[in-house]
Amino acid sequence: MTNARKHLFGPVPSRRFGRSLGVDLTPFKTCTLDCIFCQLGRTTNRTLARQEYVPTAEVEAEIDAWLKDGGKADYITLAGSGEPTLHSRFGEVIRYARERAGMPVALLSNGTLFALPEVREAAQAASVVKLSLSAWDQDSFEHVNRPHPGLNLARMVEGYRAFRREFQGKLWMEVFLIGGTNSVPRDVERIAALVESIAPDEIHLNTAVRPPAEEFAFPVPRREMEALAGLFTPAAKAIAEFPSDKSADVAANEGTILAMLRRRPCTAQQIAGVFGMHPNEVSKYVGKLLRTGKVRAQTTGPDVYYVAGCGRDASREGSTGKRER
Ligand code: SF4
């Protein structure tokens, strides 16, 4: 009865949106970022080029066909295989969906193009806009989100503030936390300060509970997420859907600790925080890694950092060393 749909998916149950009909405006995987935690895998087309990636008329015809078939949902949501604001006519799709379906429309965007007035203008048609912010400076932005070289975090955040002033709908901010990368409380406080300056209506904390693009993108345990939520104003909601307490927490072992240290030197305290372990347990694993030569200790000021491997690993990690805190 119904033609196969190329640009719509669902409706799928969503914690934030109830039954949500997804609209996908980009081919897989076209994005301005290549986030280490992306559940879609690595970005194959990292671009800033805004164009009509899929024909707007085709998307609108599919919405009409879905409605004709009796389609019902609580929300229509622009999301999918990449960044929806890369589609040069996404604003028209939002307006069309709202008018034809009479349903609220949510735009789930990484926010990188909100420095552009034309993107902010088009996004105003949405009922809810969710933007992302998981870094506090250009260096951490490049580490966590691996942006297109033409992107600048400060300009992006300025665009968020401008949008907040212009937008009459609900503005939500999503902060994605990765164990040992951007989840240290001091860094979360820096993200929280930026988020507060934007004044969103709601703040959502998420973490890598689904398989991420990179194996070193560890989830933050539920109890730590809940504690970090209190650093935000207004207090954030931890929205990550942990399959269960047991499986959400990464089972710490030599392998997972070594994988983290390969990406970023950490102190024993930081390792304990990431994995929710007792410091004595950290000592046990780190002691074994030291004895077998897989990691070495490096003293920086009052702290002892553990660094993975030999000279090659250490020099590779040197570039992230400036992020140490
Ligand atoms: S912005 Fe979203 S789609 Fe793009 S790489 Fe990051 S998580 Fe994936």
Residues whose N, C-alpha, C, O or C-beta is under 5 A from the ligand:
A	BS01	SF4	C31 L33 D34 C35 C38 G82 N110
